[in-house]
Structures are given as structure tokens and as C-alpha cells.
Amino acid sequence: MAPLGVRREGTVDWELETEWEQPILAAAGETLLVGGDVDDADLVAIDPTGGERRWERDPQGDSIQVASAAALAPVDGALFVGTGHSHVVAYD
């Protein structure tokens, strides 16, 4: 994939159709993190070069089933997920 700003026109490298109505994205090294509502897996790690799913999981806290992911923040090897029900969940 060409760096952003280098190629502004051209063919689409890949597409990933999902059940999310409004997917949210975050980049972490060589991984693209995608989250969204509960119609699909809530969290998916994607290979940005080809679009293959590396792993999937539904966010779940210790005491509750967490609702859809509303925000993603990868920080120092951990993933922080803000949910639609006012929770923040940290994964290492």
C-alpha cells in the first residue's frame, strides 16, 4: 500500500464488507483495529495490506457484557475500548 498522500487516485487495494453500520478504526503498528455495533464481532484485528481478519472478539468486562465499541485507543501494547454504555475496558 502506498503511503497516504502519495497516491490520491487509482484502484482500490481491497475492501472488507461488514455488518457494522458505522465502523470505527484505529491503527496499531502493523494491525488495523475495527470496532462497531453488535451485529458483527465488536472488535476485529485486520491485516492492512490485504484485509484478512487476524482475530475477532466481543468486548466483555469482568462483571458485565459490554455493549458495542464506540472508541478504540491502542496504547503501549494494550487496547482500550470505550463502549456505548459508558464503560472503558482495557485489554493487554
PDB file of N, CA, C and O in Angstrom:
ATOM      1  N   MET A   1       0.832  -1.172   0.000  1.00  0.00           N
ATOM      2  CA  MET A   1       0.000   0.000   0.000  1.00  0.00           C
ATOM      3  C   MET A   1       0.880   1.239   0.000  1.00  0.00           C
ATOM      4  O   MET A   1       1.878   1.285   0.719  1.00  0.00           O
ATOM      5  N   ALA A   2       0.537   2.219  -0.772  1.00  0.00           N
ATOM      6  CA  ALA A   2       1.290   3.469  -0.825  1.00  0.00           C
ATOM      7  C   ALA A   2       0.940   4.328   0.385  1.00  0.00           C
ATOM      8  O   ALA A   2      -0.191   4.289   0.868  1.00  0.00           O
ATOM      9  N   PRO A   3       1.908   5.106   0.876  1.00  0.00           N
ATOM     10  CA  PRO A   3       1.607   5.997   1.996  1.00  0.00           C
ATOM     11  C   PRO A   3       0.518   6.995   1.611  1.00  0.00           C
ATOM     12  O   PRO A   3       0.380   7.361   0.444  1.00  0.00           O
ATOM     13  N   LEU A   4      -0.249   7.427   2.604  1.00  0.00           N
ATOM     14  CA  LEU A   4      -1.288   8.425   2.343  1.00  0.00           C
ATOM     15  C   LEU A   4      -0.677   9.668   1.718  1.00  0.00           C
ATOM     16  O   LEU A   4       0.421  10.081   2.091  1.00  0.00           O
ATOM     17  N   GLY A   5      -1.369  10.249   0.793  1.00  0.00           N
ATOM     18  CA  GLY A   5      -0.884  11.461   0.159  1.00  0.00           C
ATOM     19  C   GLY A   5      -0.034  11.185  -1.073  1.00  0.00           C
ATOM     20  O   GLY A   5       0.155  12.084  -1.891  1.00  0.00           O
ATOM     21  N   VAL A   6       0.484   9.974  -1.231  1.00  0.00           N
ATOM     22  CA  VAL A   6       1.306   9.650  -2.388  1.00  0.00           C
ATOM     23  C   VAL A   6       0.428   9.322  -3.580  1.00  0.00           C
ATOM     24  O   VAL A   6       0.644   9.843  -4.674  1.00  0.00           O
ATOM     25  N   ARG A   7      -0.555   8.467  -3.378  1.00  0.00           N
ATOM     26  CA  ARG A   7      -1.435   8.082  -4.460  1.00  0.00           C
ATOM     27  C   ARG A   7      -2.852   8.492  -4.093  1.00  0.00           C
ATOM     28  O   ARG A   7      -3.475   7.887  -3.221  1.00  0.00           O
ATOM     29  N   ARG A   8      -3.348   9.500  -4.749  1.00  0.00           N
ATOM     30  CA  ARG A   8      -4.681  10.004  -4.430  1.00  0.00           C
ATOM     31  C   ARG A   8      -5.747   9.443  -5.358  1.00  0.00           C
ATOM     32  O   ARG A   8      -6.938   9.546  -5.062  1.00  0.00           O
ATOM     33  N   GLU A   9      -5.347   8.862  -6.453  1.00  0.00           N
ATOM     34  CA  GLU A   9      -6.283   8.266  -7.391  1.00  0.00           C
ATOM     35  C   GLU A   9      -5.776   6.886  -7.747  1.00  0.00           C
ATOM     36  O   GLU A   9      -4.588   6.601  -7.599  1.00  0.00           O
ATOM     37  N   GLY A  10      -6.651   6.040  -8.206  1.00  0.00           N
ATOM     38  CA  GLY A  10      -6.226   4.704  -8.604  1.00  0.00           C
ATOM     39  C   GLY A  10      -7.238   3.660  -8.197  1.00  0.00           C
ATOM     40  O   GLY A  10      -8.378   3.975  -7.856  1.00  0.00           O
ATOM     41  N   THR A  11      -6.811   2.421  -8.236  1.00  0.00           N
ATOM     42  CA  THR A  11      -7.710   1.324  -7.921  1.00  0.00           C
ATOM     43  C   THR A  11      -7.774   1.085  -6.416  1.00  0.00           C
ATOM     44  O   THR A  11      -6.871   1.462  -5.670  1.00  0.00           O
ATOM     45  N   VAL A  12      -8.844   0.460  -5.996  1.00  0.00           N
ATOM     46  CA  VAL A  12      -9.000   0.079  -4.599  1.00  0.00           C
ATOM     47  C   VAL A  12      -8.126  -1.148  -4.351  1.00  0.00           C
ATOM     48  O   VAL A  12      -8.190  -2.113  -5.112  1.00  0.00           O
ATOM     49  N   ASP A  13      -7.310  -1.123  -3.292  1.00  0.00           N
ATOM     50  CA  ASP A  13      -6.440  -2.259  -2.973  1.00  0.00           C
ATOM     51  C   ASP A  13      -7.247  -3.433  -2.437  1.00  0.00           C
ATOM     52  O   ASP A  13      -7.020  -4.574  -2.840  1.00  0.00           O
ATOM     53  N   TRP A  14      -8.179  -3.169  -1.541  1.00  0.00           N
ATOM     54  CA  TRP A  14      -9.056  -4.205  -1.007  1.00  0.00           C
ATOM     55  C   TRP A  14     -10.236  -3.562  -0.318  1.00  0.00           C
ATOM     56  O   TRP A  14     -10.214  -2.377   0.016  1.00  0.00           O
ATOM     57  N   GLU A  15     -11.269  -4.360  -0.109  1.00  0.00           N
ATOM     58  CA  GLU A  15     -12.480  -3.926   0.586  1.00  0.00           C
ATOM     59  C   GLU A  15     -12.885  -5.013   1.556  1.00  0.00           C
ATOM     60  O   GLU A  15     -12.668  -6.196   1.295  1.00  0.00           O
ATOM     61  N   LEU A  16     -13.466  -4.625   2.663  1.00  0.00           N
ATOM     62  CA  LEU A  16     -13.976  -5.580   3.644  1.00  0.00           C
ATOM     63  C   LEU A  16     -15.402  -5.189   3.959  1.00  0.00           C
ATOM     64  O   LEU A  16     -15.648  -4.153   4.577  1.00  0.00           O
ATOM     65  N   GLU A  17     -16.344  -6.019   3.536  1.00  0.00           N
ATOM     66  CA  GLU A  17     -17.740  -5.736   3.841  1.00  0.00           C
ATOM     67  C   GLU A  17     -18.039  -6.263   5.239  1.00  0.00           C
ATOM     68  O   GLU A  17     -17.687  -7.395   5.570  1.00  0.00           O
ATOM     69  N   THR A  18     -18.687  -5.444   6.052  1.00  0.00           N
ATOM     70  CA  THR A  18     -19.010  -5.833   7.422  1.00  0.00           C
ATOM     71  C   THR A  18     -20.484  -5.577   7.693  1.00  0.00           C
ATOM     72  O   THR A  18     -21.194  -5.008   6.863  1.00  0.00           O
ATOM     73  N   GLU A  19     -20.925  -5.999   8.850  1.00  0.00           N
ATOM     74  CA  GLU A  19     -22.286  -5.740   9.289  1.00  0.00           C
ATOM     75  C   GLU A  19     -22.376  -4.433  10.084  1.00  0.00           C
ATOM     76  O   GLU A  19     -23.474  -4.014  10.451  1.00  0.00           O
ATOM     77  N   TRP A  20     -21.247  -3.791  10.351  1.00  0.00           N
ATOM     78  CA  TRP A  20     -21.252  -2.546  11.112  1.00  0.00           C
ATOM     79  C   TRP A  20     -21.861  -1.430  10.282  1.00  0.00           C
ATOM     80  O   TRP A  20     -21.538  -1.274   9.105  1.00  0.00           O
ATOM     81  N   GLU A  21     -22.740  -0.657  10.897  1.00  0.00           N
ATOM     82  CA  GLU A  21     -23.308   0.489  10.192  1.00  0.00           C
ATOM     83  C   GLU A  21     -22.312   1.641  10.150  1.00  0.00           C
ATOM     84  O   GLU A  21     -22.206   2.339   9.141  1.00  0.00           O
ATOM     85  N   GLN A  22     -21.586   1.840  11.238  1.00  0.00           N
ATOM     86  CA  GLN A  22     -20.576   2.899  11.304  1.00  0.00           C
ATOM     87  C   GLN A  22     -19.336   2.348  11.990  1.00  0.00           C
ATOM     88  O   GLN A  22     -19.162   2.544  13.192  1.00  0.00           O
ATOM     89  N   PRO A  23     -18.463   1.657  11.242  1.00  0.00           N
ATOM     90  CA  PRO A  23     -17.268   1.093  11.868  1.00  0.00           C
ATOM     91  C   PRO A  23     -16.338   2.193  12.356  1.00  0.00           C
ATOM     92  O   PRO A  23     -16.254   3.269  11.763  1.00  0.00           O
ATOM     93  N   ILE A  24     -15.635   1.898  13.460  1.00  0.00           N
ATOM     94  CA  ILE A  24     -14.611   2.804  13.966  1.00  0.00           C
ATOM     95  C   ILE A  24     -13.258   2.131  13.753  1.00  0.00           C
ATOM     96  O   ILE A  24     -13.156   0.907  13.829  1.00  0.00           O
ATOM     97  N   LEU A  25     -12.231   2.914  13.489  1.00  0.00           N
ATOM     98  CA  LEU A  25     -10.921   2.392  13.131  1.00  0.00           C
ATOM     99  C   LEU A  25      -9.837   2.970  14.021  1.00  0.00           C
ATOM    100  O   LEU A  25      -9.932   4.111  14.475  1.00  0.00           O
ATOM    101  N   ALA A  26      -8.801   2.171  14.269  1.00  0.00           N
ATOM    102  CA  ALA A  26      -7.597   2.635  14.950  1.00  0.00           C
ATOM    103  C   ALA A  26      -6.435   1.814  14.413  1.00  0.00           C
ATOM    104  O   ALA A  26      -6.591   0.622  14.147  1.00  0.00           O
ATOM    105  N   ALA A  27      -5.278   2.431  14.252  1.00  0.00           N
ATOM    106  CA  ALA A  27      -4.092   1.733  13.776  1.00  0.00           C
ATOM    107  C   ALA A  27      -3.168   1.442  14.950  1.00  0.00           C
ATOM    108  O   ALA A  27      -2.982   2.275  15.837  1.00  0.00           O
ATOM    109  N   ALA A  28      -2.588   0.228  14.936  1.00  0.00           N
ATOM    110  CA  ALA A  28      -1.628  -0.174  15.962  1.00  0.00           C
ATOM    111  C   ALA A  28      -0.522  -0.966  15.280  1.00  0.00           C
ATOM    112  O   ALA A  28      -0.670  -2.165  15.047  1.00  0.00           O
ATOM    113  N   GLY A  29       0.578  -0.308  14.963  1.00  0.00           N
ATOM    114  CA  GLY A  29       1.679  -0.976  14.289  1.00  0.00           C
ATOM    115  C   GLY A  29       1.246  -1.527  12.946  1.00  0.00           C
ATOM    116  O   GLY A  29       0.797  -0.779  12.078  1.00  0.00           O
ATOM    117  N   GLU A  30       1.379  -2.827  12.773  1.00  0.00           N
ATOM    118  CA  GLU A  30       1.024  -3.495  11.520  1.00  0.00           C
ATOM    119  C   GLU A  30      -0.392  -4.074  11.557  1.00  0.00           C
ATOM    120  O   GLU A  30      -0.697  -5.026  10.838  1.00  0.00           O
ATOM    121  N   THR A  31      -1.253  -3.498  12.395  1.00  0.00           N
ATOM    122  CA  THR A  31      -2.620  -4.005  12.541  1.00  0.00           C
ATOM    123  C   THR A  31      -3.608  -2.859  12.462  1.00  0.00           C
ATOM    124  O   THR A  31      -3.369  -1.777  12.999  1.00  0.00           O
ATOM    125  N   LEU A  32      -4.721  -3.106  11.785  1.00  0.00           N
ATOM    126  CA  LEU A  32      -5.833  -2.171  11.749  1.00  0.00           C
ATOM    127  C   LEU A  32      -6.906  -2.734  12.671  1.00  0.00           C
ATOM    128  O   LEU A  32      -7.357  -3.862  12.471  1.00  0.00           O
ATOM    129  N   LEU A  33      -7.318  -1.979  13.664  1.00  0.00           N
ATOM    130  CA  LEU A  33      -8.359  -2.397  14.604  1.00  0.00           C
ATOM    131  C   LEU A  33      -9.674  -1.777  14.174  1.00  0.00           C
ATOM    132  O   LEU A  33      -9.751  -0.580  13.900  1.00  0.00           O
ATOM    133  N   VAL A  34     -10.714  -2.612  14.119  1.00  0.00           N
ATOM    134  CA  VAL A  34     -12.030  -2.154  13.703  1.00  0.00           C
ATOM    135  C   VAL A  34     -13.024  -2.551  14.777  1.00  0.00           C
ATOM    136  O   VAL A  34     -13.003  -3.678  15.272  1.00  0.00           O
ATOM    137  N   GLY A  35     -13.886  -1.625  15.130  1.00  0.00           N
ATOM    138  CA  GLY A  35     -14.927  -1.903  16.117  1.00  0.00           C
ATOM    139  C   GLY A  35     -16.240  -1.334  15.640  1.00  0.00           C
ATOM    140  O   GLY A  35     -16.302  -0.597  14.656  1.00  0.00           O
ATOM    141  N   GLY A  36     -17.291  -1.692  16.359  1.00  0.00           N
ATOM    142  CA  GLY A  36     -18.584  -1.170  15.969  1.00  0.00           C
ATOM    143  C   GLY A  36     -19.703  -1.752  16.787  1.00  0.00           C
ATOM    144  O   GLY A  36     -19.526  -2.132  17.944  1.00  0.00           O
ATOM    145  N   ASP A  37     -20.860  -1.814  16.165  1.00  0.00           N
ATOM    146  CA  ASP A  37     -22.052  -2.252  16.888  1.00  0.00           C
ATOM    147  C   ASP A  37     -22.120  -3.772  16.981  1.00  0.00           C
ATOM    148  O   ASP A  37     -21.233  -4.472  16.492  1.00  0.00           O
ATOM    149  N   VAL A  38     -23.160  -4.270  17.600  1.00  0.00           N
ATOM    150  CA  VAL A  38     -23.227  -5.685  17.948  1.00  0.00           C
ATOM    151  C   VAL A  38     -23.720  -6.605  16.839  1.00  0.00           C
ATOM    152  O   VAL A  38     -23.906  -7.794  17.101  1.00  0.00           O
ATOM    153  N   ASP A  39     -23.941  -6.134  15.625  1.00  0.00           N
ATOM    154  CA  ASP A  39     -24.376  -7.007  14.540  1.00  0.00           C
ATOM    155  C   ASP A  39     -23.243  -7.860  13.984  1.00  0.00           C
ATOM    156  O   ASP A  39     -23.501  -8.859  13.313  1.00  0.00           O
ATOM    157  N   ASP A  40     -22.006  -7.489  14.248  1.00  0.00           N
ATOM    158  CA  ASP A  40     -20.840  -8.260  13.832  1.00  0.00           C
ATOM    159  C   ASP A  40     -19.998  -8.443  15.089  1.00  0.00           C
ATOM    160  O   ASP A  40     -20.394  -7.981  16.159  1.00  0.00           O
ATOM    161  N   ALA A  41     -18.853  -9.102  14.988  1.00  0.00           N
ATOM    162  CA  ALA A  41     -17.952  -9.143  16.135  1.00  0.00           C
ATOM    163  C   ALA A  41     -17.610  -7.700  16.491  1.00  0.00           C
ATOM    164  O   ALA A  41     -17.367  -6.885  15.601  1.00  0.00           O
ATOM    165  N   ASP A  42     -17.589  -7.383  17.759  1.00  0.00           N
ATOM    166  CA  ASP A  42     -17.383  -5.993  18.163  1.00  0.00           C
ATOM    167  C   ASP A  42     -15.973  -5.491  17.904  1.00  0.00           C
ATOM    168  O   ASP A  42     -15.788  -4.307  17.621  1.00  0.00           O
ATOM    169  N   LEU A  43     -14.974  -6.361  17.992  1.00  0.00           N
ATOM    170  CA  LEU A  43     -13.592  -5.973  17.740  1.00  0.00           C
ATOM    171  C   LEU A  43     -12.962  -6.946  16.753  1.00  0.00           C
ATOM    172  O   LEU A  43     -13.081  -8.163  16.902  1.00  0.00           O
ATOM    173  N   VAL A  44     -12.295  -6.400  15.749  1.00  0.00           N
ATOM    174  CA  VAL A  44     -11.617  -7.230  14.757  1.00  0.00           C
ATOM    175  C   VAL A  44     -10.260  -6.610  14.478  1.00  0.00           C
ATOM    176  O   VAL A  44     -10.151  -5.395  14.311  1.00  0.00           O
ATOM    177  N   ALA A  45      -9.218  -7.445  14.426  1.00  0.00           N
ATOM    178  CA  ALA A  45      -7.889  -7.004  14.018  1.00  0.00           C
ATOM    179  C   ALA A  45      -7.697  -7.443  12.571  1.00  0.00           C
ATOM    180  O   ALA A  45      -7.912  -8.606  12.231  1.00  0.00           O
ATOM    181  N   ILE A  46      -7.293  -6.508  11.730  1.00  0.00           N
ATOM    182  CA  ILE A  46      -7.191  -6.758  10.287  1.00  0.00           C
ATOM    183  C   ILE A  46      -5.771  -6.476   9.810  1.00  0.00           C
ATOM    184  O   ILE A  46      -5.127  -5.526  10.256  1.00  0.00           O
ATOM    185  N   ASP A  47      -5.299  -7.312   8.902  1.00  0.00           N
ATOM    186  CA  ASP A  47      -4.037  -7.062   8.217  1.00  0.00           C
ATOM    187  C   ASP A  47      -4.292  -5.940   7.217  1.00  0.00           C
ATOM    188  O   ASP A  47      -5.083  -6.123   6.291  1.00  0.00           O
ATOM    189  N   PRO A  48      -3.642  -4.775   7.375  1.00  0.00           N
ATOM    190  CA  PRO A  48      -3.941  -3.644   6.493  1.00  0.00           C
ATOM    191  C   PRO A  48      -3.473  -3.828   5.053  1.00  0.00           C
ATOM    192  O   PRO A  48      -3.920  -3.096   4.170  1.00  0.00           O
ATOM    193  N   THR A  49      -2.591  -4.778   4.796  1.00  0.00           N
ATOM    194  CA  THR A  49      -2.116  -4.947   3.423  1.00  0.00           C
ATOM    195  C   THR A  49      -3.069  -5.755   2.568  1.00  0.00           C
ATOM    196  O   THR A  49      -3.109  -5.570   1.351  1.00  0.00           O
ATOM    197  N   GLY A  50      -3.849  -6.660   3.181  1.00  0.00           N
ATOM    198  CA  GLY A  50      -4.738  -7.494   2.378  1.00  0.00           C
ATOM    199  C   GLY A  50      -6.161  -7.579   2.876  1.00  0.00           C
ATOM    200  O   GLY A  50      -7.032  -8.087   2.170  1.00  0.00           O
ATOM    201  N   GLY A  51      -6.418  -7.090   4.086  1.00  0.00           N
ATOM    202  CA  GLY A  51      -7.767  -7.088   4.629  1.00  0.00           C
ATOM    203  C   GLY A  51      -8.188  -8.355   5.340  1.00  0.00           C
ATOM    204  O   GLY A  51      -9.348  -8.479   5.733  1.00  0.00           O
ATOM    205  N   GLU A  52      -7.261  -9.317   5.520  1.00  0.00           N
ATOM    206  CA  GLU A  52      -7.621 -10.554   6.215  1.00  0.00           C
ATOM    207  C   GLU A  52      -7.801 -10.295   7.705  1.00  0.00           C
ATOM    208  O   GLU A  52      -7.064  -9.519   8.313  1.00  0.00           O
ATOM    209  N   ARG A  53      -8.814 -10.973   8.288  1.00  0.00           N
ATOM    210  CA  ARG A  53      -9.046 -10.858   9.732  1.00  0.00           C
ATOM    211  C   ARG A  53      -8.005 -11.693  10.475  1.00  0.00           C
ATOM    212  O   ARG A  53      -7.827 -12.875  10.181  1.00  0.00           O
ATOM    213  N   ARG A  54      -7.318 -11.076  11.439  1.00  0.00           N
ATOM    214  CA  ARG A  54      -6.340 -11.785  12.269  1.00  0.00           C
ATOM    215  C   ARG A  54      -6.998 -12.397  13.498  1.00  0.00           C
ATOM    216  O   ARG A  54      -6.708 -13.538  13.857  1.00  0.00           O
ATOM    217  N   TRP A  55      -7.874 -11.650  14.136  1.00  0.00           N
ATOM    218  CA  TRP A  55      -8.641 -12.168  15.268  1.00  0.00           C
ATOM    219  C   TRP A  55      -9.903 -11.352  15.439  1.00  0.00           C
ATOM    220  O   TRP A  55     -10.014 -10.233  14.938  1.00  0.00           O
ATOM    221  N   GLU A  56     -10.853 -11.933  16.156  1.00  0.00           N
ATOM    222  CA  GLU A  56     -12.120 -11.275  16.471  1.00  0.00           C
ATOM    223  C   GLU A  56     -12.441 -11.533  17.936  1.00  0.00           C
ATOM    224  O   GLU A  56     -12.043 -12.557  18.492  1.00  0.00           O
ATOM    225  N   ARG A  57     -13.150 -10.619  18.552  1.00  0.00           N
ATOM    226  CA  ARG A  57     -13.659 -10.859  19.902  1.00  0.00           C
ATOM    227  C   ARG A  57     -14.770  -9.873  20.210  1.00  0.00           C
ATOM    228  O   ARG A  57     -14.843  -8.787  19.635  1.00  0.00           O
ATOM    229  N   ASP A  58     -15.615 -10.270  21.113  1.00  0.00           N
ATOM    230  CA  ASP A  58     -16.651  -9.390  21.629  1.00  0.00           C
ATOM    231  C   ASP A  58     -16.133  -8.806  22.926  1.00  0.00           C
ATOM    232  O   ASP A  58     -15.690  -9.557  23.795  1.00  0.00           O
ATOM    233  N   PRO A  59     -16.174  -7.472  23.090  1.00  0.00           N
ATOM    234  CA  PRO A  59     -15.678  -6.891  24.333  1.00  0.00           C
ATOM    235  C   PRO A  59     -16.521  -7.378  25.504  1.00  0.00           C
ATOM    236  O   PRO A  59     -17.751  -7.389  25.442  1.00  0.00           O
ATOM    237  N   GLN A  60     -15.850  -7.773  26.551  1.00  0.00           N
ATOM    238  CA  GLN A  60     -16.553  -8.244  27.736  1.00  0.00           C
ATOM    239  C   GLN A  60     -15.726  -7.855  28.947  1.00  0.00           C
ATOM    240  O   GLN A  60     -14.535  -8.158  29.017  1.00  0.00           O
ATOM    241  N   GLY A  61     -16.353  -7.186  29.895  1.00  0.00           N
ATOM    242  CA  GLY A  61     -15.689  -6.835  31.137  1.00  0.00           C
ATOM    243  C   GLY A  61     -15.802  -7.961  32.140  1.00  0.00           C
ATOM    244  O   GLY A  61     -16.392  -9.000  31.846  1.00  0.00           O
ATOM    245  N   ASP A  62     -15.242  -7.767  33.325  1.00  0.00           N
ATOM    246  CA  ASP A  62     -15.289  -8.796  34.358  1.00  0.00           C
ATOM    247  C   ASP A  62     -16.699  -9.028  34.882  1.00  0.00           C
ATOM    248  O   ASP A  62     -17.070 -10.159  35.195  1.00  0.00           O
ATOM    249  N   SER A  63     -17.482  -7.962  34.976  1.00  0.00           N
ATOM    250  CA  SER A  63     -18.778  -8.114  35.627  1.00  0.00           C
ATOM    251  C   SER A  63     -19.979  -7.923  34.700  1.00  0.00           C
ATOM    252  O   SER A  63     -21.111  -8.199  35.097  1.00  0.00           O
ATOM    253  N   ILE A  64     -19.749  -7.459  33.485  1.00  0.00           N
ATOM    254  CA  ILE A  64     -20.874  -7.189  32.591  1.00  0.00           C
ATOM    255  C   ILE A  64     -20.529  -7.569  31.166  1.00  0.00           C
ATOM    256  O   ILE A  64     -19.356  -7.646  30.799  1.00  0.00           O
ATOM    257  N   GLN A  65     -21.543  -7.802  30.377  1.00  0.00           N
ATOM    258  CA  GLN A  65     -21.355  -7.920  28.931  1.00  0.00           C
ATOM    259  C   GLN A  65     -21.345  -6.493  28.394  1.00  0.00           C
ATOM    260  O   GLN A  65     -22.343  -5.782  28.502  1.00  0.00           O
ATOM    261  N   VAL A  66     -20.249  -6.083  27.830  1.00  0.00           N
ATOM    262  CA  VAL A  66     -20.086  -4.705  27.388  1.00  0.00           C
ATOM    263  C   VAL A  66     -20.809  -4.504  26.060  1.00  0.00           C
ATOM    264  O   VAL A  66     -20.796  -5.390  25.205  1.00  0.00           O
ATOM    265  N   ALA A  67     -21.427  -3.367  25.888  1.00  0.00           N
ATOM    266  CA  ALA A  67     -22.136  -3.042  24.655  1.00  0.00           C
ATOM    267  C   ALA A  67     -21.151  -2.750  23.539  1.00  0.00           C
ATOM    268  O   ALA A  67     -19.952  -2.986  23.688  1.00  0.00           O
ATOM    269  N   SER A  68     -21.637  -2.250  22.451  1.00  0.00           N
ATOM    270  CA  SER A  68     -20.816  -2.019  21.267  1.00  0.00           C
ATOM    271  C   SER A  68     -19.648  -1.085  21.542  1.00  0.00           C
ATOM    272  O   SER A  68     -19.719  -0.194  22.389  1.00  0.00           O
ATOM    273  N   ALA A  69     -18.571  -1.317  20.796  1.00  0.00           N
ATOM    274  CA  ALA A  69     -17.401  -0.455  20.888  1.00  0.00           C
ATOM    275  C   ALA A  69     -17.719   0.885  20.238  1.00  0.00           C
ATOM    276  O   ALA A  69     -18.209   0.935  19.110  1.00  0.00           O
ATOM    277  N   ALA A  70     -17.438   1.964  20.952  1.00  0.00           N
ATOM    278  CA  ALA A  70     -17.695   3.306  20.438  1.00  0.00           C
ATOM    279  C   ALA A  70     -16.399   4.066  20.157  1.00  0.00           C
ATOM    280  O   ALA A  70     -16.399   5.034  19.397  1.00  0.00           O
ATOM    281  N   ALA A  71     -15.285   3.627  20.774  1.00  0.00           N
ATOM    282  CA  ALA A  71     -13.989   4.273  20.571  1.00  0.00           C
ATOM    283  C   ALA A  71     -12.899   3.242  20.832  1.00  0.00           C
ATOM    284  O   ALA A  71     -13.041   2.386  21.705  1.00  0.00           O
ATOM    285  N   LEU A  72     -11.808   3.328  20.070  1.00  0.00           N
ATOM    286  CA  LEU A  72     -10.666   2.435  20.235  1.00  0.00           C
ATOM    287  C   LEU A  72      -9.410   3.260  20.410  1.00  0.00           C
ATOM    288  O   LEU A  72      -9.217   4.258  19.716  1.00  0.00           O
ATOM    289  N   ALA A  73      -8.543   2.847  21.347  1.00  0.00           N
ATOM    290  CA  ALA A  73      -7.270   3.538  21.549  1.00  0.00           C
ATOM    291  C   ALA A  73      -6.190   2.521  21.890  1.00  0.00           C
ATOM    292  O   ALA A  73      -6.127   2.048  23.025  1.00  0.00           O
ATOM    293  N   PRO A  74      -5.332   2.172  20.920  1.00  0.00           N
ATOM    294  CA  PRO A  74      -4.194   1.314  21.240  1.00  0.00           C
ATOM    295  C   PRO A  74      -3.093   2.162  21.883  1.00  0.00           C
ATOM    296  O   PRO A  74      -2.687   3.183  21.329  1.00  0.00           O
ATOM    297  N   VAL A  75      -2.614   1.732  23.056  1.00  0.00           N
ATOM    298  CA  VAL A  75      -1.588   2.476  23.781  1.00  0.00           C
ATOM    299  C   VAL A  75      -0.591   1.488  24.377  1.00  0.00           C
ATOM    300  O   VAL A  75      -0.973   0.638  25.182  1.00  0.00           O
ATOM    301  N   ASP A  76       0.676   1.587  23.994  1.00  0.00           N
ATOM    302  CA  ASP A  76       1.757   0.776  24.566  1.00  0.00           C
ATOM    303  C   ASP A  76       1.431  -0.711  24.636  1.00  0.00           C
ATOM    304  O   ASP A  76       1.654  -1.337  25.672  1.00  0.00           O
ATOM    305  N   GLY A  77       0.917  -1.279  23.577  1.00  0.00           N
ATOM    306  CA  GLY A  77       0.640  -2.702  23.528  1.00  0.00           C
ATOM    307  C   GLY A  77      -0.690  -3.122  24.125  1.00  0.00           C
ATOM    308  O   GLY A  77      -1.039  -4.301  24.063  1.00  0.00           O
ATOM    309  N   ALA A  78      -1.435  -2.203  24.695  1.00  0.00           N
ATOM    310  CA  ALA A  78      -2.766  -2.502  25.229  1.00  0.00           C
ATOM    311  C   ALA A  78      -3.812  -1.857  24.326  1.00  0.00           C
ATOM    312  O   ALA A  78      -3.516  -0.920  23.584  1.00  0.00           O
ATOM    313  N   LEU A  79      -5.027  -2.366  24.401  1.00  0.00           N
ATOM    314  CA  LEU A  79      -6.135  -1.786  23.649  1.00  0.00           C
ATOM    315  C   LEU A  79      -7.194  -1.333  24.629  1.00  0.00           C
ATOM    316  O   LEU A  79      -7.662  -2.116  25.457  1.00  0.00           O
ATOM    317  N   PHE A  80      -7.570  -0.077  24.537  1.00  0.00           N
ATOM    318  CA  PHE A  80      -8.616   0.494  25.384  1.00  0.00           C
ATOM    319  C   PHE A  80      -9.852   0.703  24.524  1.00  0.00           C
ATOM    320  O   PHE A  80      -9.781   1.282  23.440  1.00  0.00           O
ATOM    321  N   VAL A  81     -10.986   0.223  25.022  1.00  0.00           N
ATOM    322  CA  VAL A  81     -12.234   0.289  24.272  1.00  0.00           C
ATOM    323  C   VAL A  81     -13.247   1.071  25.088  1.00  0.00           C
ATOM    324  O   VAL A  81     -13.559   0.709  26.222  1.00  0.00           O
ATOM    325  N   GLY A  82     -13.760   2.150  24.498  1.00  0.00           N
ATOM    326  CA  GLY A  82     -14.871   2.882  25.091  1.00  0.00           C
ATOM    327  C   GLY A  82     -16.154   2.326  24.515  1.00  0.00           C
ATOM    328  O   GLY A  82     -16.234   2.083  23.311  1.00  0.00           O
ATOM    329  N   THR A  83     -17.157   2.120  25.346  1.00  0.00           N
ATOM    330  CA  THR A  83     -18.383   1.483  24.880  1.00  0.00           C
ATOM    331  C   THR A  83     -19.543   2.463  24.856  1.00  0.00           C
ATOM    332  O   THR A  83     -19.461   3.578  25.372  1.00  0.00           O
ATOM    333  N   GLY A  84     -20.616   2.013  24.244  1.00  0.00           N
ATOM    334  CA  GLY A  84     -21.824   2.808  24.167  1.00  0.00           C
ATOM    335  C   GLY A  84     -22.583   2.901  25.486  1.00  0.00           C
ATOM    336  O   GLY A  84     -23.588   3.607  25.575  1.00  0.00           O
ATOM    337  N   HIS A  85     -22.107   2.187  26.515  1.00  0.00           N
ATOM    338  CA  HIS A  85     -22.764   2.214  27.827  1.00  0.00           C
ATOM    339  C   HIS A  85     -21.838   2.769  28.902  1.00  0.00           C
ATOM    340  O   HIS A  85     -21.878   2.322  30.048  1.00  0.00           O
ATOM    341  N   SER A  86     -21.003   3.740  28.538  1.00  0.00           N
ATOM    342  CA  SER A  86     -20.172   4.481  29.498  1.00  0.00           C
ATOM    343  C   SER A  86     -19.143   3.637  30.218  1.00  0.00           C
ATOM    344  O   SER A  86     -18.822   3.922  31.372  1.00  0.00           O
ATOM    345  N   HIS A  87     -18.610   2.599  29.573  1.00  0.00           N
ATOM    346  CA  HIS A  87     -17.553   1.798  30.170  1.00  0.00           C
ATOM    347  C   HIS A  87     -16.282   1.955  29.341  1.00  0.00           C
ATOM    348  O   HIS A  87     -16.336   2.208  28.137  1.00  0.00           O
ATOM    349  N   VAL A  88     -15.145   1.802  30.004  1.00  0.00           N
ATOM    350  CA  VAL A  88     -13.856   1.706  29.331  1.00  0.00           C
ATOM    351  C   VAL A  88     -13.265   0.362  29.757  1.00  0.00           C
ATOM    352  O   VAL A  88     -13.170   0.064  30.948  1.00  0.00           O
ATOM    353  N   VAL A  89     -12.874  -0.434  28.780  1.00  0.00           N
ATOM    354  CA  VAL A  89     -12.310  -1.753  29.044  1.00  0.00           C
ATOM    355  C   VAL A  89     -10.911  -1.788  28.471  1.00  0.00           C
ATOM    356  O   VAL A  89     -10.695  -1.355  27.339  1.00  0.00           O
ATOM    357  N   ALA A  90      -9.938  -2.306  29.248  1.00  0.00           N
ATOM    358  CA  ALA A  90      -8.548  -2.398  28.802  1.00  0.00           C
ATOM    359  C   ALA A  90      -8.207  -3.858  28.537  1.00  0.00           C
ATOM    360  O   ALA A  90      -8.515  -4.733  29.347  1.00  0.00           O
ATOM    361  N   TYR A  91      -7.562  -4.116  27.385  1.00  0.00           N
ATOM    362  CA  TYR A  91      -7.097  -5.452  27.022  1.00  0.00           C
ATOM    363  C   TYR A  91      -5.597  -5.381  26.835  1.00  0.00           C
ATOM    364  O   TYR A  91      -5.087  -4.416  26.266  1.00  0.00           O
ATOM    365  N   ASP A  92      -4.874  -6.405  27.312  1.00  0.00           N
ATOM    366  CA  ASP A  92      -3.423  -6.446  27.062  1.00  0.00           C
ATOM    367  C   ASP A  92      -3.075  -7.561  26.126  1.00  0.00           C
ATOM    368  O   ASP A  92      -1.902  -7.750  25.801  1.00  0.00           O
TER     369      ASP A  92
END
